[in-house]
Amino acid sequence: MQYQREDFTIKTYKRFPVAFLKGRGARLWDVEGKEYIDFLAGIGVLNVGHCHPEVVSAIQKQSSLLLHTSNLFHIPLQEKLAERLYKLTGMLSFFCNSGAEANEAAIKLARAYGKPKGKYKIISALNSFHGRTLGALSATGQEKYREKFQPLIPGFSFAPFNDLSAFSSLMDDETCAVILEPVQGEGGVYPADKGFLQGIYKLCRERDILLILDEVQTGLGRCGALFCYQLYDIKPHIITLAKSLAGGVPIGAMLAQPEVAEAFSPGDHASTFGGNFLATSAALAVLDILERENLPKRAKEMGNFFRRKLEELRKEVGEVKEIRGLGLMLAIEFNQPIARQAVSKALEKGLIINATSDYTLRFLPPLVIEREEIERGIAILKEVLYELLKGKGD
């Protein structure tokens, strides 16, 4: 196997012993030529698939012209992308480089908006994940990510996901925002109940509290709509995007309703590389593909197919506690702690999957995945589960 030494990198990742050389659509090939079905898409990044020709073309074209000037000057492609997103959401955009940065921007904007009224507190959900920078981590409701870095930023509190009364009880005159994922991704793929999210939306409007929806993983077609909030018939004050927006090129975006965005003035926030020529050219190509190929609709259809195959698997192998998710953001939870073993065994057999815990597998395939690729991947997963469960369910 080719060069896989980590002697000179800080050990923040526990990597699998595989290095990939190329990808197309929902397939990857490693440096030894072995083919894999990709049920992870770079952790929900490659919604339009690996190396979509239009994204590749946009990157190649732009890289031969100009990569960076800074936000001290106009960037026409950034302005075009912001206009596209405004037409889709009615919101104004701030561009950065990642989901954590987008959530940092949302937290700062919420506090800037609330400061004249003495509001600074933010309520988040237990089991949530909003990023690893200190501000985003302060909003993350999982102690395993937080404990080593305490004390974090004050002013954050947490309530159980899908518990409207618990959230309501935390709201007071100093609360400036609620931040939620429409589907808790890193927490195990738990969708918000429609009544809960609509109830939060109503409470926020009544109490002059901003609703921030973290759509870093759920946005851009993943859940069966261009933005997941559209499935809940609500309109948040702020949404955050990243991951799949530029088809694999780093980008993040915070979108805010115009009256909220006014809380920022020049100099209040910035990003050196945010919205640069390369990233915005790729993002414009991604939006073209999502629209032309109607990938949100396809995610819904293929997600239903994927779920049916998981249900068939459940009947065959047993030991499955629950299947859950929206669109092509799905999870299967087992009664036994076999998920991490399943990830390693599946990789050996040519299937890339992800575990969010010892009990739960998460599936985030490219939205362009074909039925035969889903069937092939499920067949590998079935083989793995039979090995781990020693044939239980026969």
DRENDO-1510 file (C-alpha; in Angstrom, 1 decimal, always signed):
<recs>
REC; n; res; u; v; w
REC; 1; MET; +0.0; +0.0; +0.0 .
REC; 2; GLN; +1.3; +3.5; -0.8 .
REC; 3; TYR; +2.4; +6.2; +1.6 .
REC; 4; GLN; +0.2; +6.2; +4.7 .
REC; 5; ARG; +2.4; +7.6; +7.5 .
REC; 6; GLU; +1.2; +10.1; +10.0 .
REC; 7; ASP; +4.5; +10.9; +11.7 .
REC; 8; PHE; +4.2; +14.6; +10.9 .
REC; 9; THR; +0.5; +15.3; +11.6 .
REC; 10; ILE; -1.1; +16.0; +14.9 .
REC; 11; LYS; -3.2; +12.9; +16.0 .
REC; 12; THR; -6.7; +14.3; +15.8 .
REC; 13; TYR; -8.0; +11.5; +13.6 .
REC; 14; LYS; -8.1; +7.8; +13.9 .
REC; 15; ARG; -7.9; +6.9; +10.2 .
REC; 16; PHE; -8.8; +3.7; +8.5 .
REC; 17; PRO; -6.0; +2.0; +6.5 .
REC; 18; VAL; -7.2; +3.1; +3.1 .
REC; 19; ALA; -6.2; +5.9; +0.8 .
REC; 20; PHE; -8.3; +6.8; -2.2 .
REC; 21; LEU; -7.1; +7.8; -5.6 .
REC; 22; LYS; -10.2; +8.7; -7.6 .
REC; 23; GLY; -14.0; +8.9; -7.4 .
REC; 24; ARG; -17.0; +9.1; -9.7 .
REC; 25; GLY; -20.6; +9.5; -8.6 .
REC; 26; ALA; -21.1; +7.2; -5.7 .
REC; 27; ARG; -18.0; +5.1; -6.2 .
REC; 28; LEU; -14.4; +5.4; -5.0 .
REC; 29; TRP; -11.2; +3.6; -6.0 .
REC; 30; ASP; -8.2; +3.3; -3.6 .
REC; 31; VAL; -4.6; +3.5; -4.5 .
REC; 32; GLU; -4.5; -0.2; -5.2 .
REC; 33; GLY; -7.4; -0.1; -7.6 .
REC; 34; LYS; -10.1; -1.6; -5.3 .
REC; 35; GLU; -13.6; -0.2; -5.9 .
REC; 36; TYR; -15.9; +0.9; -3.1 .
REC; 37; ILE; -19.6; +1.9; -2.9 .
REC; 38; ASP; -19.8; +5.2; -1.0 .
REC; 39; PHE; -22.6; +5.4; +1.5 .
REC; 40; LEU; -20.9; +8.4; +3.3 .
REC; 41; ALA; -20.1; +11.0; +0.6 .
REC; 42; GLY; -17.3; +12.6; +2.6 .
REC; 43; ILE; -19.7; +12.9; +5.6 .
REC; 44; GLY; -22.5; +14.4; +3.6 .
REC; 45; VAL; -20.3; +16.7; +1.4 .
REC; 46; LEU; -20.7; +15.2; -2.1 .
REC; 47; ASN; -24.4; +15.5; -2.7 .
REC; 48; VAL; -23.8; +15.8; -6.4 .
REC; 49; GLY; -21.3; +12.9; -6.3 .
REC; 50; HIS; -17.6; +12.6; -6.6 .
REC; 51; CYS; -16.0; +14.7; -9.4 .
REC; 52; HIS; -19.2; +15.8; -11.1 .
REC; 53; PRO; -18.1; +17.0; -14.5 .
REC; 54; GLU; -19.7; +20.4; -14.2 .
REC; 55; VAL; -18.1; +21.0; -10.8 .
REC; 56; VAL; -14.7; +19.8; -12.1 .
REC; 57; SER; -15.0; +22.1; -15.1 .
REC; 58; ALA; -16.0; +25.1; -13.0 .
REC; 59; ILE; -13.0; +24.6; -10.7 .
REC; 60; GLN; -10.6; +24.1; -13.6 .
REC; 61; LYS; -11.8; +27.2; -15.4 .
REC; 62; GLN; -11.7; +29.4; -12.4 .
REC; 63; SER; -8.3; +28.1; -11.1 .
REC; 64; SER; -6.8; +29.3; -14.4 .
REC; 65; LEU; -8.1; +32.8; -13.9 .
REC; 66; LEU; -8.1; +33.9; -10.3 .
REC; 67; LEU; -8.2; +32.2; -6.9 .
REC; 68; HIS; -8.1; +35.0; -4.3 .
REC; 69; THR; -8.2; +38.7; -3.8 .
REC; 70; SER; -9.8; +39.0; -0.3 .
REC; 71; ASN; -13.1; +40.5; +0.7 .
REC; 72; LEU; -11.7; +44.0; +0.6 .
REC; 73; PHE; -12.8; +44.0; -3.1 .
REC; 74; HIS; -15.9; +42.9; -5.0 .
REC; 75; ILE; -16.0; +39.2; -5.9 .
REC; 76; PRO; -18.6; +38.9; -8.7 .
REC; 77; LEU; -19.1; +35.2; -8.3 .
REC; 78; GLN; -19.7; +35.6; -4.6 .
REC; 79; GLU; -22.3; +38.2; -5.3 .
REC; 80; LYS; -23.9; +36.0; -7.9 .
REC; 81; LEU; -24.1; +33.1; -5.4 .
REC; 82; ALA; -25.6; +35.4; -2.8 .
REC; 83; GLU; -28.2; +36.5; -5.3 .
REC; 84; ARG; -29.0; +32.8; -6.1 .
REC; 85; LEU; -29.4; +32.0; -2.5 .
REC; 86; TYR; -31.6; +35.0; -1.8 .
REC; 87; LYS; -33.9; +34.0; -4.6 .
REC; 88; LEU; -34.2; +30.6; -3.0 .
REC; 89; THR; -34.6; +31.7; +0.6 .
REC; 90; GLY; -35.2; +35.4; +0.8 .
REC; 91; MET; -32.1; +35.7; +3.0 .
REC; 92; LEU; -28.8; +37.6; +2.8 .
REC; 93; SER; -25.6; +35.6; +2.9 .
REC; 94; PHE; -22.3; +35.7; +4.7 .
REC; 95; PHE; -19.6; +33.3; +3.3 .
REC; 96; CYS; -16.9; +31.5; +5.2 .
REC; 97; ASN; -15.2; +28.1; +4.9 .
REC; 98; SER; -16.9; +25.5; +7.1 .
REC; 99; GLY; -20.0; +24.6; +9.0 .
REC; 100; ALA; -18.4; +25.5; +12.4 .
REC; 101; GLU; -17.5; +28.9; +11.0 .
REC; 102; ALA; -21.1; +29.4; +9.7 .
REC; 103; ASN; -22.5; +28.5; +13.1 .
REC; 104; GLU; -20.0; +30.9; +14.8 .
REC; 105; ALA; -21.3; +33.6; +12.5 .
REC; 106; ALA; -24.8; +32.8; +13.4 .
REC; 107; ILE; -24.1; +32.9; +17.1 .
REC; 108; LYS; -22.4; +36.3; +16.8 .
REC; 109; LEU; -25.2; +37.7; +14.7 .
REC; 110; ALA; -27.8; +36.5; +17.2 .
REC; 111; ARG; -26.0; +38.1; +20.0 .
REC; 112; ALA; -25.5; +41.3; +18.0 .
REC; 113; TYR; -29.2; +41.4; +17.2 .
REC; 114; GLY; -30.2; +40.8; +20.9 .
REC; 115; LYS; -27.7; +43.1; +22.6 .
REC; 116; PRO; -29.7; +46.3; +22.4 .
REC; 117; LYS; -32.5; +44.4; +24.3 .
REC; 118; GLY; -30.2; +42.8; +26.8 .
REC; 119; LYS; -30.5; +39.4; +25.2 .
REC; 120; TYR; -27.5; +37.0; +24.9 .
REC; 121; LYS; -28.6; +33.5; +25.9 .
REC; 122; ILE; -28.9; +30.7; +23.4 .
REC; 123; ILE; -30.8; +27.5; +23.8 .
REC; 124; SER; -29.6; +24.3; +22.1 .
REC; 125; ALA; -30.6; +20.7; +22.1 .
REC; 126; LEU; -29.1; +17.8; +24.0 .
REC; 127; ASN; -27.4; +15.4; +21.6 .
REC; 128; SER; -26.8; +18.2; +19.1 .
REC; 129; PHE; -23.6; +18.9; +17.2 .
REC; 130; HIS; -22.7; +22.3; +15.8 .
REC; 131; GLY; -19.0; +22.2; +15.3 .
REC; 132; ARG; -15.6; +22.0; +17.1 .
REC; 133; THR; -14.6; +25.7; +17.4 .
REC; 134; LEU; -15.2; +27.1; +20.9 .
REC; 135; GLY; -18.4; +29.0; +20.0 .
REC; 136; ALA; -19.9; +26.1; +18.0 .
REC; 137; LEU; -18.8; +23.7; +20.7 .
REC; 138; SER; -20.5; +25.8; +23.4 .
REC; 139; ALA; -23.7; +25.2; +21.4 .
REC; 140; THR; -23.1; +21.4; +21.1 .
REC; 141; GLY; -25.1; +19.3; +23.4 .
REC; 142; GLN; -22.8; +16.3; +23.7 .
REC; 143; GLU; -20.5; +16.2; +26.7 .
REC; 144; LYS; -17.9; +13.9; +25.0 .
REC; 145; TYR; -17.0; +16.7; +22.7 .
REC; 146; ARG; -17.0; +19.4; +25.4 .
REC; 147; GLU; -15.4; +18.0; +28.5 .
REC; 148; LYS; -11.7; +18.5; +27.6 .
REC; 149; PHE; -12.2; +22.1; +26.7 .
REC; 150; GLN; -14.2; +23.5; +29.6 .
REC; 151; PRO; -14.9; +26.2; +30.6 .
REC; 152; LEU; -16.7; +27.1; +27.3 .
REC; 153; ILE; -18.5; +30.3; +26.4 .
REC; 154; PRO; -21.2; +31.1; +28.9 .
REC; 155; GLY; -24.8; +31.8; +28.1 .
REC; 156; PHE; -25.7; +28.4; +26.5 .
REC; 157; SER; -28.3; +26.0; +27.9 .
REC; 158; PHE; -29.7; +22.7; +26.7 .
REC; 159; ALA; -33.0; +20.9; +26.6 .
REC; 160; PRO; -34.0; +17.5; +25.3 .
REC; 161; PHE; -34.6; +17.4; +21.5 .
REC; 162; ASN; -38.3; +17.2; +20.5 .
REC; 163; ASP; -39.4; +18.4; +24.0 .
REC; 164; LEU; -41.2; +21.6; +23.4 .
REC; 165; SER; -42.1; +22.3; +27.0 .
REC; 166; ALA; -38.5; +21.9; +28.1 .
REC; 167; PHE; -37.4; +24.5; +25.6 .
REC; 168; SER; -40.2; +26.8; +26.6 .
REC; 169; SER; -39.2; +26.6; +30.2 .
REC; 170; LEU; -35.6; +27.8; +29.4 .
REC; 171; MET; -36.8; +30.9; +27.4 .
REC; 172; ASP; -36.5; +34.1; +29.3 .
REC; 173; ASP; -36.1; +37.8; +28.7 .
REC; 174; GLU; -32.4; +37.3; +28.1 .
REC; 175; THR; -32.8; +34.6; +25.5 .
REC; 176; CYS; -31.7; +35.8; +22.0 .
REC; 177; ALA; -31.8; +32.6; +20.0 .
REC; 178; VAL; -32.6; +28.9; +19.7 .
REC; 179; ILE; -30.2; +26.8; +17.6 .
REC; 180; LEU; -31.4; +23.4; +16.3 .
REC; 181; GLU; -30.6; +20.8; +13.6 .
REC; 182; PRO; -33.7; +19.8; +11.7 .
REC; 183; VAL; -32.2; +16.3; +11.9 .
REC; 184; GLN; -29.6; +15.6; +14.5 .
REC; 185; GLY; -26.8; +14.1; +12.3 .
REC; 186; GLU; -23.7; +13.4; +14.4 .
REC; 187; GLY; -26.1; +12.6; +17.3 .
REC; 188; GLY; -27.5; +9.6; +15.4 .
REC; 189; VAL; -29.9; +10.9; +12.7 .
REC; 190; TYR; -32.9; +11.9; +14.8 .
REC; 191; PRO; -35.4; +14.0; +12.8 .
REC; 192; ALA; -37.3; +16.8; +14.6 .
REC; 193; ASP; -41.0; +16.1; +15.1 .
REC; 194; LYS; -43.0; +18.5; +12.9 .
REC; 195; GLY; -45.1; +19.6; +15.9 .
REC; 196; PHE; -41.9; +20.3; +17.9 .
REC; 197; LEU; -40.2; +22.4; +15.3 .
REC; 198; GLN; -43.4; +24.3; +14.4 .
REC; 199; GLY; -43.9; +24.9; +18.1 .
REC; 200; ILE; -40.4; +26.3; +18.6 .
REC; 201; TYR; -40.9; +28.5; +15.6 .
REC; 202; LYS; -44.2; +29.9; +17.1 .
REC; 203; LEU; -42.6; +30.4; +20.5 .
REC; 204; CYS; -39.7; +32.3; +19.0 .
REC; 205; ARG; -41.9; +34.6; +17.1 .
REC; 206; GLU; -44.1; +35.3; +20.1 .
REC; 207; ARG; -41.1; +36.0; +22.4 .
REC; 208; ASP; -38.8; +37.9; +20.0 .
REC; 209; ILE; -36.2; +35.1; +19.9 .
REC; 210; LEU; -34.3; +34.2; +16.8 .
REC; 211; LEU; -34.6; +30.7; +15.4 .
REC; 212; ILE; -31.3; +29.4; +13.9 .
REC; 213; LEU; -31.4; +26.2; +11.9 .
REC; 214; ASP; -28.1; +24.4; +11.4 .
REC; 215; GLU; -28.6; +22.9; +7.9 .
REC; 216; VAL; -24.9; +22.1; +7.4 .
REC; 217; GLN; -25.8; +18.4; +6.9 .
REC; 218; THR; -29.5; +18.5; +6.1 .
REC; 219; GLY; -29.4; +21.3; +3.5 .
REC; 220; LEU; -29.1; +21.3; -0.3 .
REC; 221; GLY; -31.4; +18.4; -1.1 .
REC; 222; ARG; -30.2; +15.8; +1.4 .
REC; 223; CYS; -33.5; +15.3; +3.2 .
REC; 224; GLY; -35.9; +15.5; +0.2 .
REC; 225; ALA; -36.2; +19.3; -0.2 .
REC; 226; LEU; -33.6; +21.9; -1.1 .
REC; 227; PHE; -33.6; +23.0; +2.5 .
REC; 228; CYS; -34.9; +20.8; +5.3 .
REC; 229; TYR; -36.9; +23.6; +6.9 .
REC; 230; GLN; -39.2; +23.6; +3.9 .
REC; 231; LEU; -40.4; +20.1; +5.0 .
REC; 232; TYR; -41.6; +21.7; +8.3 .
REC; 233; ASP; -43.5; +24.7; +6.8 .
REC; 234; ILE; -41.5; +27.2; +8.8 .
REC; 235; LYS; -39.2; +30.1; +8.0 .
REC; 236; PRO; -36.2; +30.4; +10.4 .
REC; 237; HIS; -34.5; +33.7; +11.0 .
REC; 238; ILE; -31.0; +32.2; +10.2 .
REC; 239; ILE; -29.8; +29.1; +8.5 .
REC; 240; THR; -26.3; +27.8; +8.2 .
REC; 241; LEU; -24.9; +25.8; +5.3 .
REC; 242; ALA; -21.6; +24.2; +4.4 .
REC; 243; LYS; -20.5; +20.6; +3.5 .
REC; 244; SER; -22.1; +20.0; +0.1 .
REC; 245; LEU; -22.5; +23.6; -1.0 .
REC; 246; ALA; -19.4; +23.6; -3.3 .
REC; 247; GLY; -19.2; +19.9; -4.1 .
REC; 248; GLY; -16.1; +19.2; -2.1 .
REC; 249; VAL; -14.4; +22.6; -2.1 .
REC; 250; PRO; -14.4; +24.1; +1.4 .
REC; 251; ILE; -17.2; +26.7; +1.9 .
REC; 252; GLY; -19.7; +27.8; +4.6 .
REC; 253; ALA; -22.6; +30.2; +4.5 .
REC; 254; MET; -24.7; +31.9; +7.1 .
REC; 255; LEU; -28.0; +33.1; +5.7 .
REC; 256; ALA; -30.2; +35.6; +7.6 .
REC; 257; GLN; -33.4; +37.4; +7.1 .
REC; 258; PRO; -32.6; +41.0; +6.0 .
REC; 259; GLU; -34.0; +42.6; +9.2 .
REC; 260; VAL; -31.8; +40.3; +11.3 .
REC; 261; ALA; -28.7; +40.8; +9.0 .
REC; 262; GLU; -28.8; +44.5; +9.8 .
REC; 263; ALA; -27.4; +43.7; +13.2 .
REC; 264; PHE; -24.0; +43.3; +11.6 .
REC; 265; SER; -22.0; +46.4; +10.5 .
REC; 266; PRO; -18.7; +46.5; +8.5 .
REC; 267; GLY; -16.0; +45.1; +10.7 .
REC; 268; ASP; -18.2; +43.1; +13.0 .
REC; 269; HIS; -17.3; +39.8; +11.3 .
REC; 270; ALA; -15.1; +38.6; +8.5 .
REC; 271; SER; -13.4; +35.7; +6.8 .
REC; 272; THR; -10.2; +36.0; +4.8 .
REC; 273; PHE; -11.0; +33.1; +2.4 .
REC; 274; GLY; -14.8; +33.2; +2.7 .
REC; 275; GLY; -16.7; +33.3; -0.6 .
REC; 276; ASN; -13.5; +33.3; -2.7 .
REC; 277; PHE; -13.5; +32.8; -6.5 .
REC; 278; LEU; -12.8; +29.1; -6.5 .
REC; 279; ALA; -15.4; +28.1; -3.8 .
REC; 280; THR; -18.2; +30.2; -5.2 .
REC; 281; SER; -17.6; +29.1; -8.8 .
REC; 282; ALA; -18.0; +25.5; -7.6 .
REC; 283; ALA; -21.1; +26.4; -5.5 .
REC; 284; LEU; -22.8; +27.9; -8.5 .
REC; 285; ALA; -22.2; +24.7; -10.4 .
REC; 286; VAL; -23.6; +22.7; -7.6 .
REC; 287; LEU; -26.8; +24.8; -7.4 .
REC; 288; ASP; -27.2; +24.3; -11.2 .
REC; 289; ILE; -26.9; +20.6; -10.9 .
REC; 290; LEU; -29.3; +20.4; -7.9 .
REC; 291; GLU; -31.9; +22.3; -9.8 .
REC; 292; ARG; -31.5; +20.7; -13.3 .
REC; 293; GLU; -31.3; +17.1; -12.1 .
REC; 294; ASN; -34.0; +17.8; -9.4 .
REC; 295; LEU; -31.8; +16.1; -6.8 .
REC; 296; PRO; -34.0; +17.0; -3.8 .
REC; 297; LYS; -36.8; +15.0; -5.3 .
REC; 298; ARG; -34.4; +12.2; -6.2 .
REC; 299; ALA; -33.2; +12.1; -2.6 .
REC; 300; LYS; -36.7; +11.6; -1.4 .
REC; 301; GLU; -37.3; +8.8; -4.0 .
REC; 302; MET; -34.0; +7.1; -3.5 .
REC; 303; GLY; -34.3; +7.5; +0.3 .
REC; 304; ASN; -37.6; +5.7; +0.3 .
REC; 305; PHE; -36.0; +2.9; -1.7 .
REC; 306; PHE; -33.0; +2.8; +0.6 .
REC; 307; ARG; -35.3; +2.6; +3.6 .
REC; 308; ARG; -37.3; -0.3; +2.1 .
REC; 309; LYS; -34.0; -2.2; +1.6 .
REC; 310; LEU; -33.0; -1.5; +5.2 .
REC; 311; GLU; -36.4; -2.8; +6.3 .
REC; 312; GLU; -35.9; -6.0; +4.3 .
REC; 313; LEU; -32.5; -6.3; +5.9 .
REC; 314; ARG; -34.1; -5.8; +9.3 .
REC; 315; LYS; -36.4; -8.8; +8.7 .
REC; 316; GLU; -33.6; -11.0; +7.5 .
REC; 317; VAL; -30.9; -10.4; +10.1 .
REC; 318; GLY; -32.8; -9.2; +13.2 .
REC; 319; GLU; -31.3; -7.3; +16.1 .
REC; 320; VAL; -32.4; -4.0; +14.7 .
REC; 321; LYS; -34.0; -1.6; +17.1 .
REC; 322; GLU; -34.9; +1.3; +14.7 .
REC; 323; ILE; -34.5; +2.7; +11.2 .
REC; 324; ARG; -34.9; +6.5; +11.0 .
REC; 325; GLY; -34.1; +9.6; +9.0 .
REC; 326; LEU; -35.3; +11.8; +6.1 .
REC; 327; GLY; -34.5; +11.4; +2.4 .
REC; 328; LEU; -30.9; +10.1; +2.0 .
REC; 329; MET; -30.0; +10.9; +5.6 .
REC; 330; LEU; -30.7; +7.6; +7.3 .
REC; 331; ALA; -29.6; +5.5; +10.2 .
REC; 332; ILE; -30.1; +1.9; +11.5 .
REC; 333; GLU; -29.8; +1.3; +15.2 .
REC; 334; PHE; -29.0; -2.2; +16.6 .
REC; 335; ASN; -29.8; -3.9; +19.9 .
REC; 336; GLN; -26.1; -4.9; +20.1 .
REC; 337; PRO; -22.9; -2.7; +20.0 .
REC; 338; ILE; -21.8; -3.9; +16.6 .
REC; 339; ALA; -21.8; -0.7; +14.6 .
REC; 340; ARG; -18.1; +0.2; +14.7 .
REC; 341; GLN; -17.2; -3.4; +13.9 .
REC; 342; ALA; -19.6; -3.3; +11.0 .
REC; 343; VAL; -17.9; -0.2; +9.6 .
REC; 344; SER; -14.5; -1.9; +9.5 .
REC; 345; LYS; -15.8; -5.1; +8.0 .
REC; 346; ALA; -17.8; -3.3; +5.4 .
REC; 347; LEU; -14.8; -1.3; +4.4 .
REC; 348; GLU; -12.8; -4.5; +3.8 .
REC; 349; LYS; -15.6; -5.7; +1.5 .
REC; 350; GLY; -15.8; -2.5; -0.5 .
REC; 351; LEU; -18.6; -0.5; +1.3 .
REC; 352; ILE; -18.0; +2.9; +3.1 .
REC; 353; ILE; -20.4; +3.5; +6.0 .
REC; 354; ASN; -20.2; +5.4; +9.2 .
REC; 355; ALA; -21.0; +4.8; +12.9 .
REC; 356; THR; -22.2; +7.6; +15.1 .
REC; 357; SER; -22.1; +5.3; +18.2 .
REC; 358; ASP; -21.5; +1.7; +19.1 .
REC; 359; TYR; -25.1; +0.9; +18.2 .
REC; 360; THR; -25.9; +3.2; +15.2 .
REC; 361; LEU; -24.8; +3.3; +11.5 .
REC; 362; ARG; -25.4; +6.5; +9.5 .
REC; 363; PHE; -25.9; +6.5; +5.7 .
REC; 364; LEU; -25.2; +9.7; +3.7 .
REC; 365; PRO; -24.7; +8.6; +0.1 .
REC; 366; PRO; -24.4; +11.0; -2.8 .
REC; 367; LEU; -27.8; +12.0; -4.1 .
REC; 368; VAL; -26.9; +10.7; -7.5 .
REC; 369; ILE; -26.5; +7.1; -6.2 .
REC; 370; GLU; -28.2; +4.5; -8.4 .
REC; 371; ARG; -30.6; +1.8; -7.2 .
REC; 372; GLU; -28.2; -0.9; -8.2 .
REC; 373; GLU; -25.5; +0.7; -6.0 .
REC; 374; ILE; -27.8; +0.8; -3.1 .
REC; 375; GLU; -28.7; -2.8; -3.6 .
REC; 376; ARG; -25.0; -3.8; -3.9 .
REC; 377; GLY; -24.2; -1.9; -0.7 .
REC; 378; ILE; -27.0; -3.4; +1.2 .
REC; 379; ALA; -25.9; -6.9; +0.1 .
REC; 380; ILE; -22.5; -6.2; +1.5 .
REC; 381; LEU; -24.0; -4.9; +4.7 .
REC; 382; LYS; -26.1; -8.0; +5.0 .
REC; 383; GLU; -23.1; -10.2; +4.7 .
REC; 384; VAL; -21.3; -8.2; +7.4 .
REC; 385; LEU; -24.2; -8.3; +9.8 .
REC; 386; TYR; -24.6; -12.1; +9.4 .
REC; 387; GLU; -20.9; -12.4; +10.3 .
REC; 388; LEU; -21.2; -10.2; +13.3 .
REC; 389; LEU; -24.5; -11.7; +14.5 .
REC; 390; LYS; -23.5; -15.3; +13.7 .
REC; 391; GLY; -26.5; -15.9; +11.5 .
REC; 392; LYS; -29.2; -14.6; +13.9 .
REC; 393; GLY; -32.4; -14.0; +12.1 .
REC; 394; ASP; -32.3; -17.2; +10.0 .
</recs>
